[in-house]
Amino acid sequence: MRSSALVTLALLLAPLPAFAQTAVPGGADPDARRDIIVTGVVETSERDVLQGTSVISGEELTRNLRPTIGETLARQPGVSATSFGPSASRPILRGFQGERIRVLTDGIGSIDVSNTSVDHAVIIDPLLAERVEVLRGPSALLFGSSAVGGVVNVIDTRIPRTVPTDGFRLNAIANYGSAANERSGGAAGDVAVGEHLVLHADGSYLKSDDLRTGKGYLLSPAARSAALSQVGLPQPGTDEPIDFAASAALRNRLPNSAAETWTAGAGASIITDTGNLGVSYSHYDSLYGV
């Protein structure tokens, strides 16, 4: 009896055999060397995940300020600008321009004709912008079916959104550019009238001379030779004959590139705990060469 118990115990303690799986031809499993990267976005809606959004504000916006909104955004990824003179440029998003790009102020379309021709300026002054939003992707279609290329939304402060802490708020900026002797400046102020009413006023001014191009002729040697060869030849069908000799002699500065722009605006807003109600008025006047 004792011998049977020992045999049973020995069988229970015997190691169980282990069978290995047939090895994959060619070495180790390739999946063992593959990295798995998991990313997530916290507190972001599905619409924001699908879109490419850039927000330029604060010091970044100040460093990139230019006379036009197109040149201001030209250094952003995927953004360039039309160039029909220093004072007429419009953003180009991922190769789309014109009617396929919407330029807005506080979500409202700018009332100008810059989308029809590149020689028309956008009536938005970057000097008075609080921040600039560049929208690409599906969310841009919220602003209309024509915005297939994207949306540029400039947020200004003409309709106050908060009551000044000390009852008064003033912001000012001034710039200078040596290439065209560019001088510009702007200021905006808010005044609290009572507990809920805030009044706003702002203005800006810009003046620049013809753009300096460096020493030398504007035209290349081949272009100068072609222009000089046309001197004295008839020009049928032209209302204003081209002075080819004068064109060939241009040097140091780009003619008709000077500009002078001034803006003025005012606004008022009623601010309560449940929401805001505001109205604004603005005037934009620009004289520039093309």
C-alpha positions in Angstrom: 0.0 0.0 0.0 2.8 2.3 0.9 4.6 1.5 -2.4 1.4 2.4 -4.4 1.2 5.8 -2.7 4.9 6.6 -3.6 4.3 5.7 -7.2 1.3 7.9 -7.5 3.1 10.8 -5.9 6.0 10.4 -8.3 3.7 10.5 -11.3 2.1 13.8 -10.0 5.5 15.4 -9.5 6.8 14.4 -12.9 7.5 17.4 -15.3 5.0 17.9 -18.1 6.4 18.0 -21.6 6.4 21.3 -23.5 6.0 21.4 -27.2 7.6 24.3 -29.1 5.9 25.9 -32.1 7.5 25.5 -35.5 9.9 28.5 -36.1 9.0 31.0 -38.8 11.3 30.6 -41.8 13.8 33.4 -42.2 14.5 34.1 -38.5 12.6 36.0 -35.8 9.0 37.3 -36.1 9.1 40.7 -37.9 6.3 42.0 -35.7 8.6 41.8 -32.7 10.8 44.7 -34.1 7.9 46.9 -35.1 7.2 50.0 -32.9 3.6 50.7 -32.0 3.0 54.5 -31.4 -0.2 55.6 -29.8 -1.2 59.3 -29.7 -4.2 61.1 -28.3 -5.7 64.5 -28.0 -7.3 65.6 -24.8 -10.5 67.7 -24.8 -10.6 68.2 -28.5 -13.7 67.8 -30.7 -13.8 65.5 -33.7 -13.9 68.6 -36.0 -10.7 70.0 -34.6 -8.8 66.7 -34.9 -9.6 66.5 -38.6 -8.4 70.0 -39.5 -5.1 71.7 -39.7 -5.3 74.9 -37.6 -2.7 77.5 -37.0 -3.1 80.4 -34.6 -0.7 83.4 -34.7 -0.8 85.8 -31.8 1.2 87.6 -29.2 5.0 87.9 -29.9 4.9 85.7 -32.9 2.3 87.9 -34.6 4.4 91.0 -33.7 7.6 89.6 -35.2 5.9 88.7 -38.5 3.9 91.9 -38.9 3.9 93.3 -42.5 1.8 95.9 -44.2 -0.6 93.3 -45.6 -2.2 90.1 -44.2 -0.7 88.0 -47.0 2.9 89.0 -46.2 2.2 88.6 -42.4 1.3 85.0 -42.9 3.8 84.1 -45.6 6.2 82.4 -43.2 3.6 80.0 -41.8 3.8 76.3 -43.0 1.8 75.8 -46.2 1.1 79.5 -46.6 2.5 81.9 -49.2 1.2 85.2 -50.7 0.4 86.8 -54.0 2.8 89.5 -55.0 1.5 92.4 -57.1 3.5 95.0 -55.2 4.4 95.5 -51.6 0.9 96.7 -50.6 -1.3 94.2 -52.5 -0.8 90.7 -51.3 -3.4 88.0 -50.4 -2.8 84.6 -48.6 -2.3 81.4 -50.7 -3.1 78.2 -48.7 -1.7 75.0 -50.1 -1.7 76.4 -53.6 -5.3 77.7 -53.5 -6.0 81.4 -53.9 -8.6 83.8 -55.1 -12.2 82.6 -54.7 -11.0 79.4 -53.1 -9.6 81.2 -50.0 -11.9 83.2 -47.7 -10.4 86.1 -45.7 -12.6 87.0 -42.7 -12.7 89.6 -39.9 -14.2 88.1 -36.7 -15.8 85.4 -38.8 -17.4 87.9 -41.3 -16.1 88.2 -44.9 -14.1 91.3 -45.7 -15.9 93.5 -48.1 -13.4 94.0 -50.9 -12.6 92.7 -54.4 -9.2 91.2 -53.6 -10.4 87.8 -54.5 -11.2 88.8 -58.0 -7.8 90.3 -58.9 -4.3 90.2 -57.4 -3.8 94.0 -57.8 -6.5 94.8 -55.2 -5.5 94.9 -51.5 -7.3 93.2 -48.6 -8.9 95.8 -46.4 -7.5 94.3 -43.2 -4.8 96.0 -41.2 -2.6 93.5 -39.4 -1.4 96.2 -37.0 -4.7 96.0 -35.2 -5.1 92.3 -35.2 -5.3 90.4 -31.8 -4.7 87.1 -33.4 -4.9 85.4 -36.8 -6.4 81.9 -37.4 -5.6 79.8 -40.4 -8.0 77.0 -41.0 -7.4 74.1 -43.4 -9.4 71.0 -43.9 -13.1 70.1 -43.4 -13.8 72.8 -40.8 -13.1 75.5 -43.5 -16.3 74.5 -45.2 -18.3 75.9 -42.3 -17.6 79.3 -43.8 -19.0 78.4 -47.2 -18.7 76.0 -50.0 -16.1 78.2 -51.8 -13.6 77.9 -49.0 -12.1 74.6 -50.3 -8.6 75.9 -49.9 -9.0 77.2 -46.4 -9.9 80.2 -44.3 -7.9 83.1 -42.8 -9.8 84.6 -39.9 -8.4 87.8 -38.4 -9.6 88.5 -34.8 -9.5 92.2 -33.9 -10.6 94.1 -30.7 -13.1 96.5 -32.2 -15.9 94.7 -30.4 -14.6 94.4 -26.8 -15.1 91.0 -25.2 -14.0 91.7 -21.6 -14.4 94.7 -19.3 -11.0 96.4 -18.6 -9.7 95.6 -15.1 -8.9 99.2 -14.2 -11.6 100.7 -16.4 -9.2 101.6 -19.2 -7.0 99.6 -21.6 -4.5 100.9 -24.2 -2.4 99.0 -26.7 0.1 100.6 -29.2 2.6 99.4 -31.7 5.1 101.1 -34.1 7.3 99.6 -36.8 10.0 100.7 -39.2 11.4 99.0 -42.3 14.6 100.3 -44.0 14.0 98.7 -47.5 11.2 101.1 -48.3 11.6 103.6 -45.5 8.4 102.2 -44.1 6.9 103.9 -41.1 3.8 102.5 -39.4 2.0 102.7 -36.1 -1.3 101.8 -34.5 -3.2 102.1 -31.3 -6.3 100.8 -29.7 -8.1 101.6 -26.5 -11.1 100.4 -24.4 -13.0 102.5 -21.8 -15.5 101.0 -19.4 -18.6 103.1 -19.0 -20.5 101.7 -16.1 -20.5 98.1 -15.1 -21.4 96.4 -18.5 -20.8 98.9 -21.3 -17.3 99.2 -22.9 -16.4 101.7 -25.7 -13.5 101.1 -28.1 -11.5 103.3 -30.6 -8.5 102.5 -32.7 -6.5 103.8 -35.6 -3.4 103.1 -37.7 -1.2 104.8 -40.2 1.4 103.5 -42.7 3.6 105.2 -45.2 6.4 103.8 -47.4 8.5 105.0 -50.3 9.5 103.1 -53.4 11.2 99.8 -52.6 15.0 99.7 -52.7 16.3 96.8 -54.8 20.0 97.2 -54.3 22.6 98.6 -56.6 22.3 97.8 -60.3 19.6 97.8 -63.0 16.2 96.3 -62.3 16.2 94.4 -65.6 18.5 91.6 -66.5 21.1 92.2 -69.3 19.0 90.2 -71.7 15.8 92.1 -70.8 17.6 95.4 -71.1 18.9 94.5 -74.6 15.4 93.5 -75.6 13.9 96.7 -74.3 16.5 98.9 -76.0 15.9 97.1 -79.3 12.3 98.2 -79.2 13.1 101.9 -78.8 11.7 103.9 -81.8 9.6 101.1 -83.1 5.8 101.6 -83.6 3.5 100.3 -81.0 0.1 99.8 -82.6 -3.0 99.2 -80.5 -1.5 100.8 -77.3 -3.2 103.8 -75.7 0.0 104.7 -73.7 3.2 103.9 -75.5 5.9 102.2 -73.5 9.0 104.1 -72.9 11.5 101.2 -73.4 14.5 103.5 -72.9 13.3 104.6 -69.5 12.5 101.0 -68.5 16.0 99.8 -69.4 17.5 102.6 -67.4 15.6 101.8 -64.1 17.9 101.0 -61.2 18.2 101.0 -57.4 14.5 101.4 -56.7 11.2 99.8 -57.9 8.9 102.5 -59.2 5.2 102.7 -58.3 5.7 100.6 -55.1 5.1 103.4 -52.6 2.0 103.3 -50.4 0.1 105.3 -47.8 -2.7 103.7 -45.7 -4.7 104.9 -42.7 -7.5 103.2 -40.8 -9.9 104.3 -38.1 -12.5 102.3 -36.1 -14.9 102.4 -33.2 -17.0 99.9 -31.4 -19.1 99.3 -28.3 -20.1 96.2 -26.4 -22.5 95.3 -23.6 -20.9 92.5 -21.6 -22.9 90.5 -19.1 -22.5 87.1 -17.4 -24.8 85.5 -20.0 -23.2 86.9 -23.1 -22.0 89.9 -25.2 -23.7 92.2 -27.6 -21.5 94.6 -29.7 -21.3 96.7 -32.8 -18.4 98.3 -34.6 -17.5 100.6 -37.5 -14.3 100.9 -39.5 -12.8 103.0 -42.3 -9.9 101.9 -44.5 -8.2 104.2 -46.9 -5.2 103.2 -49.0 -3.3 104.7 -51.9 -0.6 102.4 -53.4 1.2 101.8 -56.6 1.2 98.5 -58.7 
